[in-house]
Amino acid sequence: MYDDNPTLVGIDKPHDENRQGEAFFPGAEGLPHTGGKHFYIESYGCQMNFSDSEIVASILAESGFSPTRNVEESDLILINTCSIREKAEETVRKRLQYFNQVKKHRPGALIGVLGCMAERLKGKLLEQEKLVDLVVGPDAYRDLPTLVGTAEDGNRGINVILSREETYADIAPLRLDSNGVTAFISIMRGCDNMCSFCVVPFTRGRERSRDAFSIAAEATDLFERGFREVTLLGQNVDSYRWDNPETGQTVTFANLLETVALVHPELRVRFSTSHPKDITDEVLYTMARYDNICKYIHLPVQSGNSRILELMNRTYDRDWYMDKVRRIYEIMPDCAISSDMIAGFCSETEEEHQDTLSMVEFARYSMSYMFFYSERPGTLAARKYPDDIPMEVKKRRLQEIIELQTKISYQHNINDVGKEFKVLIEGDSRRSDQEFKGRNTQNKMVIFPKTGDYKPGDYVRVRILEATSATLLGQVVA
């Protein structure tokens, strides 16, 4: 679940479910307006950040704030941040500088930083750079109304304490900028995997799973309100584990997946992200058993070389990952697999880079998020391994991965020409209001001309006529 304008191949970026590196603006239509103060929020990074912004919006709405799309009329300007890559933090700083210019013409307005960057750079943002009035970590959103009051009194509002219990299970998210068809459901928070390149365990804390009943209730509520697809979110959804205090029964991710699928056959279920070491046969067989569980798995590999994987502390090697891919295709031959890859990790050789390229060919990824390595302060890699690959080499290796993935994504999509898919209409195509867009079970974006009385939220059968590396083009069949 990476951030900050990664290179995306195999999916139309404006429709990318991860919404990487894009501003996220609250839609005012259909949301509560109290006539009092207004808040404005932008989100960057992974799906979890966008989901968190909906929790923040709900908390603020309960405190008398209304959302606005216009930053210049906002009394509270928030930016939900990511720290996975250096460029993400640079983007946030530029936005904060702009917000401070806005603030000069809006006396009394407050600026706050939320999320992972807030946790990592709390003191620097408040005291050294003096860019913000509030710094709120991912586990402290309930404290926002109090912190706003503190800042309004002229003091700095800060709470970045990480929690071992907080899941926000009792807060109904305020669906921001919603298309009314698809929604996120956060099922767990934090991460126990200590990948050497990653800051998430330090900024989001330890894993804790939300209770299964509240997840099922949220999915049911969404379906009854007209939503037809939910994505179950977590840093590592396959390690979801909740112990029912009444029965003592342990609910695994496979159990949860089945529970949500049983809410209604017309409610599609997706999930993200899977760690290869944790996805089980039980999950795969559950996916295969239910038509409304989408046949798509995001399975980050990061590198195709065993030595580099060990340096990354990924806890699997090349052969083990390849066996997992084989198992997925064995149980679900029609499943699409996507991935994350990092080019130019510490000490990577040309031969090891070739292993990543060969992994792309072997796994036949439908799409990938691709980066060159960006050292993050505080991580194990930053402490132990020199960032010794020249930037020009990193960029050249990344470009080679991009070119190969583009070719394979195109082949993947060309193979779908002539096939028919059940597509959930999400809305108008960005190219034309005479076309609909929607996704099939493999998470591929499908564009097709409007016909009949179909509307967003409807399912249609679409025959694929053409394909690019990013999109399938088709027509509705009777």
C-alpha positions as a Python dict, from the first residue, in 0.01 Angstrom:
ca = {
    (1, 'M'): (0, 0, 0),
    (2, 'Y'): (244, 258, -118),
    (3, 'D'): (217, 629, -175),
    (4, 'D'): (349, 925, -361),
    (5, 'N'): (299, 896, -734),
    (6, 'P'): (437, 550, -790),
    (7, 'T'): (466, 430, -1145),
    (8, 'L'): (144, 245, -1212),
    (9, 'V'): (127, 0, -1498),
    (10, 'G'): (-178, -199, -1587),
    (11, 'I'): (-446, 30, -1446),
    (12, 'D'): (-586, 369, -1539),
    (13, 'K'): (-435, 597, -1275),
    (14, 'P'): (-744, 815, -1214),
    (15, 'H'): (-937, 497, -1129),
    (16, 'D'): (-665, 343, -915),
    (17, 'E'): (-825, 211, -600),
    (18, 'N'): (-518, 310, -400),
    (19, 'R'): (-557, 672, -511),
    (20, 'Q'): (-184, 716, -467),
    (21, 'G'): (-45, 1062, -414),
    (22, 'E'): (-369, 1242, -499),
    (23, 'A'): (-548, 1506, -300),
    (24, 'F'): (-871, 1382, -146),
    (25, 'F'): (-1134, 1650, -110),
    (26, 'P'): (-1451, 1616, 97),
    (27, 'G'): (-1767, 1635, -108),
    (28, 'A'): (-2018, 1874, 38),
    (29, 'E'): (-2318, 1723, -139),
    (30, 'G'): (-2530, 1503, 83),
    (31, 'L'): (-2311, 1558, 390),
    (32, 'P'): (-2420, 1731, 710),
    (33, 'H'): (-2399, 2109, 728),
    (34, 'T'): (-2428, 2262, 1069),
    (35, 'G'): (-2399, 2624, 965),
    (36, 'G'): (-2096, 2656, 1192),
    (37, 'K'): (-1730, 2603, 1123),
    (38, 'H'): (-1593, 2430, 814),
    (39, 'F'): (-1312, 2181, 768),
    (40, 'Y'): (-1114, 2095, 458),
    (41, 'I'): (-906, 1779, 425),
    (42, 'E'): (-659, 1640, 172),
    (43, 'S'): (-528, 1284, 187),
    (44, 'Y'): (-218, 1131, 36),
    (45, 'G'): (-83, 779, 30),
    (46, 'C'): (-247, 444, 83),
    (47, 'Q'): (-609, 341, 102),
    (48, 'M'): (-584, 337, 480),
    (49, 'N'): (-522, 712, 483),
    (50, 'F'): (-832, 778, 274),
    (51, 'S'): (-1031, 554, 506),
    (52, 'D'): (-889, 736, 809),
    (53, 'S'): (-998, 1070, 660),
    (54, 'E'): (-1355, 943, 659),
    (55, 'I'): (-1323, 861, 1030),
    (56, 'V'): (-1181, 1207, 1096),
    (57, 'A'): (-1469, 1364, 901),
    (58, 'S'): (-1721, 1175, 1115),
    (59, 'I'): (-1556, 1288, 1439),
    (60, 'L'): (-1547, 1650, 1322),
    (61, 'A'): (-1910, 1640, 1204),
    (62, 'E'): (-2014, 1526, 1551),
    (63, 'S'): (-1827, 1828, 1687),
    (64, 'G'): (-2013, 2079, 1473),
    (65, 'F'): (-1783, 2108, 1171),
    (66, 'S'): (-1910, 2087, 812),
    (67, 'P'): (-1695, 1976, 517),
    (68, 'T'): (-1602, 2215, 238),
    (69, 'R'): (-1424, 2184, -94),
    (70, 'N'): (-1300, 2542, -68),
    (71, 'V'): (-986, 2569, 143),
    (72, 'E'): (-1021, 2947, 152),
    (73, 'E'): (-1345, 2926, 354),
    (74, 'S'): (-1215, 2663, 591),
    (75, 'D'): (-1166, 2717, 963),
    (76, 'L'): (-971, 2393, 996),
    (77, 'I'): (-733, 2278, 721),
    (78, 'L'): (-610, 1921, 753),
    (79, 'I'): (-369, 1712, 549),
    (80, 'N'): (-354, 1336, 601),
    (81, 'T'): (-2, 1227, 526),
    (82, 'C'): (223, 938, 433),
    (83, 'S'): (590, 881, 512),
    (84, 'I'): (671, 583, 292),
    (85, 'R'): (883, 788, 52),
    (86, 'E'): (1076, 1114, 76),
    (87, 'K'): (887, 1269, -214),
    (88, 'A'): (560, 1223, -27),
    (89, 'E'): (690, 1435, 259),
    (90, 'E'): (817, 1700, 16),
    (91, 'T'): (471, 1719, -138),
    (92, 'V'): (312, 1765, 204),
    (93, 'R'): (554, 2045, 297),
    (94, 'K'): (468, 2232, -22),
    (95, 'R'): (98, 2200, 54),
    (96, 'L'): (154, 2322, 411),
    (97, 'Q'): (338, 2628, 280),
    (98, 'Y'): (43, 2700, 53),
    (99, 'F'): (-204, 2653, 341),
    (100, 'N'): (-6, 2903, 547),
    (101, 'Q'): (-48, 3157, 267),
    (102, 'V'): (-422, 3091, 275),
    (103, 'K'): (-420, 3131, 652),
    (104, 'K'): (-287, 3486, 624),
    (105, 'H'): (-619, 3580, 465),
    (106, 'R'): (-824, 3367, 702),
    (107, 'P'): (-751, 3489, 1057),
    (108, 'G'): (-815, 3224, 1316),
    (109, 'A'): (-790, 2930, 1076),
    (110, 'L'): (-597, 2630, 1202),
    (111, 'I'): (-370, 2394, 1008),
    (112, 'G'): (-319, 2034, 1113),
    (113, 'V'): (-114, 1737, 1000),
    (114, 'L'): (-260, 1390, 1046),
    (115, 'G'): (-128, 1039, 991),
    (116, 'C'): (213, 886, 946),
    (117, 'M'): (413, 1203, 880),
    (118, 'A'): (257, 1357, 1191),
    (119, 'E'): (388, 1068, 1396),
    (120, 'R'): (735, 1077, 1241),
    (121, 'L'): (803, 1453, 1232),
    (122, 'K'): (591, 1584, 1518),
    (123, 'G'): (843, 1815, 1684),
    (124, 'K'): (994, 1942, 1361),
    (125, 'L'): (659, 2041, 1211),
    (126, 'L'): (545, 2222, 1525),
    (127, 'E'): (854, 2384, 1665),
    (128, 'Q'): (1126, 2408, 1398),
    (129, 'E'): (931, 2475, 1081),
    (130, 'K'): (621, 2624, 1252),
    (131, 'L'): (401, 2510, 965),
    (132, 'V'): (112, 2372, 1167),
    (133, 'D'): (-104, 2425, 1475),
    (134, 'L'): (-204, 2061, 1522),
    (135, 'V'): (-18, 1731, 1493),
    (136, 'V'): (-236, 1423, 1531),
    (137, 'G'): (-117, 1065, 1494),
    (138, 'P'): (-321, 778, 1343),
    (139, 'D'): (-444, 654, 1682),
    (140, 'A'): (-544, 993, 1824),
    (141, 'Y'): (-825, 1109, 1598),
    (142, 'R'): (-1083, 1088, 1877),
    (143, 'D'): (-885, 1363, 2050),
    (144, 'L'): (-920, 1605, 1756),
    (145, 'P'): (-1201, 1821, 1902),
    (146, 'T'): (-1000, 1873, 2222),
    (147, 'L'): (-682, 1947, 2029),
    (148, 'V'): (-865, 2199, 1811),
    (149, 'G'): (-984, 2374, 2126),
    (150, 'T'): (-629, 2378, 2260),
    (151, 'A'): (-500, 2532, 1937),
    (152, 'E'): (-779, 2790, 1933),
    (153, 'D'): (-657, 2902, 2276),
    (154, 'G'): (-316, 2970, 2124),
    (155, 'N'): (-142, 2650, 2229),
    (156, 'R'): (3, 2378, 2010),
    (157, 'G'): (-222, 2074, 1987),
    (158, 'I'): (-34, 1745, 1969),
    (159, 'N'): (-119, 1380, 2027),
    (160, 'V'): (83, 1112, 1851),
    (161, 'I'): (52, 839, 2113),
    (162, 'L'): (21, 496, 1952),
    (163, 'S'): (-240, 258, 2086),
    (164, 'R'): (-258, -120, 2122),
    (165, 'E'): (-639, -115, 2123),
    (166, 'E'): (-773, 164, 1900),
    (167, 'T'): (-963, 41, 1591),
    (168, 'Y'): (-1237, 312, 1565),
    (169, 'A'): (-1485, 24, 1541),
    (170, 'D'): (-1771, 229, 1686),
    (171, 'I'): (-1732, 527, 1450),
    (172, 'A'): (-1939, 529, 1131),
    (173, 'P'): (-1714, 683, 864),
    (174, 'L'): (-1844, 987, 679),
    (175, 'R'): (-1805, 881, 315),
    (176, 'L'): (-1608, 1162, 153),
    (177, 'D'): (-1627, 1227, -219),
    (178, 'S'): (-1819, 901, -249),
    (179, 'N'): (-1950, 763, -577),
    (180, 'G'): (-2216, 583, -374),
    (181, 'V'): (-2110, 248, -518),
    (182, 'T'): (-1774, 152, -366),
    (183, 'A'): (-1646, 198, -10),
    (184, 'F'): (-1356, 106, 217),
    (185, 'I'): (-1394, -83, 545),
    (186, 'S'): (-1096, -77, 779),
    (187, 'I'): (-1066, -419, 947),
    (188, 'M'): (-738, -375, 1135),
    (189, 'R'): (-467, -122, 1211),
    (190, 'G'): (-91, -129, 1249),
    (191, 'C'): (170, -376, 1129),
    (192, 'D'): (391, -633, 1301),
    (193, 'N'): (609, -699, 996),
    (194, 'M'): (942, -526, 1029),
    (195, 'C'): (1038, -491, 664),
    (196, 'S'): (1372, -314, 672),
    (197, 'F'): (1270, -40, 426),
    (198, 'C'): (934, 49, 584),
    (199, 'V'): (831, 310, 843),
    (200, 'V'): (474, 185, 892),
    (201, 'P'): (536, -19, 1212),
    (202, 'F'): (686, 294, 1369),
    (203, 'T'): (412, 534, 1254),
    (204, 'R'): (105, 311, 1292),
    (205, 'G'): (205, 81, 1575),
    (206, 'R'): (133, -286, 1639),
    (207, 'E'): (-135, -492, 1467),
    (208, 'R'): (-480, -504, 1624),
    (209, 'S'): (-793, -640, 1461),
    (210, 'R'): (-1136, -484, 1473),
    (211, 'D'): (-1423, -698, 1601),
    (212, 'A'): (-1592, -901, 1329),
    (213, 'F'): (-1947, -802, 1426),
    (214, 'S'): (-1883, -432, 1366),
    (215, 'I'): (-1726, -507, 1027),
    (216, 'A'): (-2024, -717, 917),
    (217, 'A'): (-2262, -448, 1044),
    (218, 'E'): (-2080, -177, 847),
    (219, 'A'): (-2089, -391, 530),
    (220, 'T'): (-2461, -454, 578),
    (221, 'D'): (-2532, -85, 632),
    (222, 'L'): (-2338, 7, 319),
    (223, 'F'): (-2531, -244, 110),
    (224, 'E'): (-2864, -122, 242),
    (225, 'R'): (-2761, 234, 150),
    (226, 'G'): (-2695, 130, -210),
    (227, 'F'): (-2324, 54, -208),
    (228, 'R'): (-2236, -255, -408),
    (229, 'E'): (-1866, -306, -338),
    (230, 'V'): (-1652, -295, -25),
    (231, 'T'): (-1276, -321, 9),
    (232, 'L'): (-1152, -465, 338),
    (233, 'L'): (-844, -269, 440),
    (234, 'G'): (-541, -340, 654),
    (235, 'Q'): (-164, -314, 631),
    (236, 'N'): (-171, -694, 622),
    (237, 'V'): (-528, -822, 605),
    (238, 'D'): (-429, -1189, 605),
    (239, 'S'): (-302, -1161, 962),
    (240, 'Y'): (-648, -1047, 1077),
    (241, 'R'): (-738, -1235, 1394),
    (242, 'W'): (-1016, -1152, 1639),
    (243, 'D'): (-1104, -1356, 1944),
    (244, 'N'): (-1475, -1346, 2027),
    (245, 'P'): (-1485, -1272, 2401),
    (246, 'E'): (-1825, -1443, 2440),
    (247, 'T'): (-1752, -1773, 2264),
    (248, 'G'): (-1373, -1781, 2270),
    (249, 'Q'): (-1383, -1858, 1898),
    (250, 'T'): (-1107, -1710, 1682),
    (251, 'V'): (-1218, -1537, 1365),
    (252, 'T'): (-953, -1559, 1092),
    (253, 'F'): (-937, -1352, 777),
    (254, 'A'): (-1090, -1639, 579),
    (255, 'N'): (-1381, -1649, 827),
    (256, 'L'): (-1427, -1272, 801),
    (257, 'L'): (-1412, -1279, 422),
    (258, 'E'): (-1689, -1538, 415),
    (259, 'T'): (-1899, -1342, 665),
    (260, 'V'): (-1886, -1026, 453),
    (261, 'A'): (-1952, -1221, 132),
    (262, 'L'): (-2267, -1363, 293),
    (263, 'V'): (-2408, -1014, 361),
    (264, 'H'): (-2560, -1028, 12),
    (265, 'P'): (-2468, -1201, -318),
    (266, 'E'): (-2480, -862, -492),
    (267, 'L'): (-2220, -707, -258),
    (268, 'R'): (-1877, -743, -411),
    (269, 'V'): (-1587, -793, -172),
    (270, 'R'): (-1224, -694, -230),
    (271, 'F'): (-932, -670, 10),
    (272, 'S'): (-589, -512, 38),
    (273, 'T'): (-308, -571, 116),
    (274, 'S'): (-181, -928, 146),
    (275, 'H'): (160, -1024, 279),
    (276, 'P'): (276, -1336, 92),
    (277, 'K'): (376, -1512, 414),
    (278, 'D'): (24, -1490, 562),
    (279, 'I'): (-220, -1560, 280),
    (280, 'T'): (-346, -1915, 335),
    (281, 'D'): (-511, -2187, 129),
    (282, 'E'): (-820, -2129, 344),
    (283, 'V'): (-839, -1772, 213),
    (284, 'L'): (-785, -1888, -146),
    (285, 'Y'): (-1054, -2157, -125),
    (286, 'T'): (-1295, -1906, 31),
    (287, 'M'): (-1231, -1669, -259),
    (288, 'A'): (-1291, -1949, -508),
    (289, 'R'): (-1614, -2056, -335),
    (290, 'Y'): (-1795, -1721, -355),
    (291, 'D'): (-1864, -1546, -685),
    (292, 'N'): (-1894, -1208, -514),
    (293, 'I'): (-1540, -1224, -369),
    (294, 'C'): (-1332, -1068, -643),
    (295, 'K'): (-1065, -1280, -807),
    (296, 'Y'): (-783, -1035, -750),
    (297, 'I'): (-493, -1039, -503),
    (298, 'H'): (-238, -766, -444),
    (299, 'L'): (69, -969, -344),
    (300, 'P'): (375, -743, -309),
    (301, 'V'): (702, -917, -395),
    (302, 'Q'): (935, -611, -358),
    (303, 'S'): (1228, -801, -516),
    (304, 'G'): (1270, -1119, -714),
    (305, 'N'): (1606, -1202, -556),
    (306, 'S'): (1642, -1409, -238),
    (307, 'R'): (1941, -1220, -98),
    (308, 'I'): (1768, -885, -140),
    (309, 'L'): (1450, -1027, 12),
    (310, 'E'): (1650, -1132, 316),
    (311, 'L'): (1799, -783, 348),
    (312, 'M'): (1445, -647, 323),
    (313, 'N'): (1336, -887, 601),
    (314, 'R'): (1046, -1009, 390),
    (315, 'T'): (1059, -1356, 557),
    (316, 'Y'): (1033, -1550, 229),
    (317, 'D'): (1269, -1624, -57),
    (318, 'R'): (1225, -1631, -433),
    (319, 'D'): (1126, -1997, -457),
    (320, 'W'): (875, -1969, -171),
    (321, 'Y'): (705, -1671, -335),
    (322, 'M'): (692, -1849, -670),
    (323, 'D'): (526, -2148, -503),
    (324, 'K'): (264, -1914, -354),
    (325, 'V'): (190, -1769, -698),
    (326, 'R'): (158, -2120, -842),
    (327, 'R'): (-84, -2210, -563),
    (328, 'I'): (-304, -1907, -633),
    (329, 'Y'): (-328, -1994, -1002),
    (330, 'E'): (-388, -2360, -918),
    (331, 'I'): (-689, -2282, -696),
    (332, 'M'): (-814, -1985, -904),
    (333, 'P'): (-685, -2002, -1262),
    (334, 'D'): (-869, -1679, -1349),
    (335, 'C'): (-726, -1479, -1057),
    (336, 'A'): (-533, -1160, -1132),
    (337, 'I'): (-227, -1085, -920),
    (338, 'S'): (-65, -744, -881),
    (339, 'S'): (251, -645, -700),
    (340, 'D'): (486, -383, -554),
    (341, 'M'): (849, -370, -660),
    (342, 'I'): (1148, -166, -546),
    (343, 'A'): (1436, -104, -787),
    (344, 'G'): (1786, -35, -660),
    (345, 'F'): (1759, -152, -300),
    (346, 'C'): (2083, -137, -100),
    (347, 'S'): (2368, -336, -263),
    (348, 'E'): (2145, -477, -540),
    (349, 'T'): (2355, -609, -831),
    (350, 'E'): (2262, -621, -1197),
    (351, 'E'): (2209, -997, -1172),
    (352, 'E'): (1976, -950, -876),
    (353, 'H'): (1786, -685, -1069),
    (354, 'Q'): (1742, -942, -1348),
    (355, 'D'): (1579, -1172, -1093),
    (356, 'T'): (1310, -909, -1036),
    (357, 'L'): (1249, -883, -1409),
    (358, 'S'): (1218, -1259, -1440),
    (359, 'M'): (974, -1263, -1148),
    (360, 'V'): (750, -1019, -1335),
    (361, 'E'): (748, -1255, -1630),
    (362, 'F'): (685, -1561, -1412),
    (363, 'A'): (402, -1416, -1202),
    (364, 'R'): (228, -1249, -1499),
    (365, 'Y'): (120, -953, -1287),
    (366, 'S'): (-184, -772, -1423),
    (367, 'M'): (-39, -446, -1289),
    (368, 'S'): (225, -321, -1048),
    (369, 'Y'): (328, -30, -828),
    (370, 'M'): (693, 33, -903),
    (371, 'F'): (949, 253, -727),
    (372, 'F'): (1315, 312, -694),
    (373, 'Y'): (1442, 273, -338),
    (374, 'S'): (1403, 576, -111),
    (375, 'E'): (1581, 555, 223),
    (376, 'R'): (1356, 643, 517),
    (377, 'P'): (1511, 765, 844),
    (378, 'G'): (1463, 535, 1140),
    (379, 'T'): (1417, 216, 940),
    (380, 'L'): (1640, -88, 979),
    (381, 'A'): (1773, -41, 627),
    (382, 'A'): (1873, 319, 701),
    (383, 'R'): (2058, 207, 1013),
    (384, 'K'): (2231, -100, 871),
    (385, 'Y'): (2271, -73, 494),
    (386, 'P'): (2430, 206, 291),
    (387, 'D'): (2208, 347, 18),
    (388, 'D'): (2481, 273, -234),
    (389, 'I'): (2306, 242, -571),
    (390, 'P'): (2351, 560, -780),
    (391, 'M'): (2029, 740, -866),
    (392, 'E'): (2084, 703, -1240),
    (393, 'V'): (2115, 327, -1193),
    (394, 'K'): (1799, 315, -981),
    (395, 'K'): (1605, 507, -1244),
    (396, 'R'): (1735, 291, -1529),
    (397, 'R'): (1644, -30, -1348),
    (398, 'L'): (1303, 108, -1262),
    (399, 'Q'): (1244, 196, -1627),
    (400, 'E'): (1333, -158, -1730),
    (401, 'I'): (1077, -296, -1484),
    (402, 'I'): (817, -47, -1611),
    (403, 'E'): (871, -144, -1973),
    (404, 'L'): (841, -514, -1898),
    (405, 'Q'): (532, -470, -1682),
    (406, 'T'): (369, -256, -1952),
    (407, 'K'): (425, -534, -2203),
    (408, 'I'): (286, -803, -1971),
    (409, 'S'): (-13, -588, -1868),
    (410, 'Y'): (-96, -542, -2235),
    (411, 'Q'): (-70, -916, -2298),
    (412, 'H'): (-284, -979, -1989),
    (413, 'N'): (-555, -748, -2122),
    (414, 'I'): (-537, -861, -2485),
    (415, 'N'): (-617, -1212, -2362),
    (416, 'D'): (-951, -1075, -2240),
    (417, 'V'): (-1062, -956, -2585),
    (418, 'G'): (-1368, -1154, -2686),
    (419, 'K'): (-1455, -1250, -2328),
    (420, 'E'): (-1758, -1132, -2132),
    (421, 'F'): (-1737, -999, -1777),
    (422, 'K'): (-1980, -895, -1509),
    (423, 'V'): (-1896, -528, -1452),
    (424, 'L'): (-2011, -305, -1168),
    (425, 'I'): (-2085, 43, -1300),
    (426, 'E'): (-1904, 304, -1088),
    (427, 'G'): (-1989, 617, -1286),
    (428, 'D'): (-1904, 812, -1599),
    (429, 'S'): (-1576, 756, -1778),
    (430, 'R'): (-1339, 1047, -1730),
    (431, 'R'): (-1306, 1068, -2109),
    (432, 'S'): (-1674, 1108, -2191),
    (433, 'D'): (-2010, 1138, -2019),
    (434, 'Q'): (-2142, 912, -2295),
    (435, 'E'): (-1944, 620, -2150),
    (436, 'F'): (-1955, 430, -1824),
    (437, 'K'): (-1662, 297, -1630),
    (438, 'G'): (-1657, -3, -1400),
    (439, 'R'): (-1437, -290, -1292),
    (440, 'N'): (-1455, -661, -1342),
    (441, 'T'): (-1372, -923, -1082),
    (442, 'Q'): (-1000, -900, -1168),
    (443, 'N'): (-993, -531, -1077),
    (444, 'K'): (-951, -427, -1440),
    (445, 'M'): (-1111, -101, -1546),
    (446, 'V'): (-1367, -146, -1823),
    (447, 'I'): (-1497, 141, -2039),
    (448, 'F'): (-1812, 99, -2249),
    (449, 'P'): (-2079, 315, -2417),
    (450, 'K'): (-2392, 396, -2222),
    (451, 'T'): (-2696, 203, -2329),
    (452, 'G'): (-3041, 130, -2191),
    (453, 'D'): (-3142, 251, -1846),
    (454, 'Y'): (-2832, 139, -1657),
    (455, 'K'): (-2695, 356, -1378),
    (456, 'P'): (-2405, 352, -1129),
    (457, 'G'): (-2445, 60, -892),
    (458, 'D'): (-2589, -170, -1158),
    (459, 'Y'): (-2419, -485, -1279),
    (460, 'V'): (-2393, -537, -1656),
    (461, 'R'): (-2244, -798, -1887),
    (462, 'V'): (-1976, -644, -2106),
    (463, 'R'): (-1803, -807, -2402),
    (464, 'I'): (-1444, -688, -2443),
    (465, 'L'): (-1364, -560, -2792),
    (466, 'E'): (-1029, -384, -2745),
    (467, 'A'): (-759, -344, -2484),
    (468, 'T'): (-467, -126, -2381),
    (469, 'S'): (-213, -198, -2110),
    (470, 'A'): (-436, -6, -1868),
    (471, 'T'): (-796, -50, -1977),
    (472, 'L'): (-1047, -287, -2133),
    (473, 'L'): (-1290, -141, -2388),
    (474, 'G'): (-1619, -314, -2462),
    (475, 'Q'): (-1993, -301, -2509),
    (476, 'V'): (-2291, -414, -2305),
    (477, 'V'): (-2445, -744, -2416),
    (478, 'A'): (-2813, -821, -2368),
}
